[in-house]
Amino acid sequence: MRQKQKNVICHFRMRKDTAQKLDLRIKRSGFASRTDFFTAVAEAALGQASDALEQSVRDWIDTQTPTETEEQIEAVIDQTIREYLLPVIAVHGADVAFESTWKDVRRIVHDRINLWLTTSELKQAYTRFEHLNRKELSDYKNEHLTGDEE
């Protein structure tokens, strides 16, 4: 038995002609209401194909939706930053590294896990990496800028 969950009301703007076309598509698709349609869309986006969708659509969603957990996604981002940007962040900081490389890192992460990250997610990841790896970044900077070899 499904537990009753609280609903939230979502508002967004859309051009009138787009809304009219969408309403027609929603009716033709067999959804009882916009709410049912947008709930199915949201569930699909979250990888939880709605029962209101046809089986072929649910199957497609299951194969196309990334299945990584938040922890796995963070690990891929951190690994990518470490591989490509550790020297840049060590010398110039996360902000400079972000401004000059975020598009490349976004593409690399997409190639690895088929997920497009937002710029705010990437900005947070760069900052998190800088804070969590302060000692390593400092050691790298000191070693490479002063030429000290251990």
N, C-alpha and C positions, 0 to 999 in steps of 0.2 A: 504494500500500500504506500503510495507516494505521500510524503508529508506536504501539507499546505505551506507554501512559501510566500513571504511578503513580496508584493510587486512594487516596482518603482515606475514612475511616469517619466518617459523620455520625450523631449521635444527637440526638433531640428528643423531647419529651414530647407525648402526645396522650391524650385521654380514651379509655378502653377501647371504649366504644360507637362512637366515631368511627373508631377503628382497625379495628374489625370491619366497619363499613360500607365503609370505604376498601378493605380487603382484598377484599371482594366485588366492588366496582367495578373494582379492578385486574384481578381474574380475568376478569370479564365483558368488560373492554376488550382482552383478549388479551395482556396483559403477562405475561411468564414469572415475574416476581418483583417485589417492592417496589423492589428496586434498579433494575430496568429502568424501572419507572414513575417513580421520583424522578429518575433520570438524564434521562428524557425531559422531565420538568417543568423541571428545572434548565436543560437545553439550550434549551427553549422560552423560559424567562425571559430567557436571554441572547441570544435572537434566532437561535438555531441549531436550527431545528426538526429534531427527531430523525427518523431513518428509521423508527422504531417507530410514529410517528404517521400517521394517515390523511392523504392528500394535502390534503383540504379543511381539516383542522386546521392543517397546515403553511402552507397559503396564508393562513389567517386570522392566524396568528402573524406571518407575514411582513408583513402589512398593518397589524397593530396594535402591533408592537414598535418602539419608538423606534430610529432608526438613527444618531443623532448619536454622534460620538466623544466621549471624555472632554474633549478640548480644546474641542470645539464646545459641550458642555454648560457647561463653565466659562465660556466666552465669553458665553453667554446669561445665566448667573447674574450675572456681573460687569456686563454691560450693564444688567440689571434693577436691580441695586444702585445703579449709577451714576445711572440715570435717576430713581429714586425716593428714594434714601437718602443721596446724597452730603452734603446739608446736615445731616442728622441725625447721621451718623457723624462729620462734621467737628466738630460742636458737642458731641455727647454720647458719642461712641465707639461701637464695634461692639457691645459688650455691651448697652447700652441700646437701640440700634437693633434688635438681634436680638429682644430680649424683647418689643418693642412691634410688630414688623412681620413676623415670620417667616411667619406664616400667610398674609398677603397676598402676600409674595414667592413663597411656595411655590405659591399659586394662579396667579399671573402666569406663573411659569416653566412650570407645567403647561399653561396656555393657549397658550403659545408653542411648546412642544416635546412636549407630551403625555407628560410624565414627572413623577411625584411624587417630590420629593426628601425625604430624611429630615431630621429636625431637626439631626442631627449634621453632615450634608453642608452644610446652610445655615449653621450656626454656623461651620464651618470657612471657608466662602466669605466671610462677613462679616469674620472675622478676617484672612483672606488679603487681602481688599480693603483693609482698614485698613492693613495692613503695606506692601503694594505701592504704595499711593497716599498715603503719609504727607505728602510735600511738597505735593501738590495739596490734600489735606485741610487742612493747616496754612495754606496760602495762602488757601483759601476762608474758613476761620474768621477769619483776620486781616482779610481784606478786608470781610467782612460784619459782624463784631462791632465793628470800629473805624470802619467807614464809609468807609474809604479807597477811592478810585476811581483807577484807573490811566488 
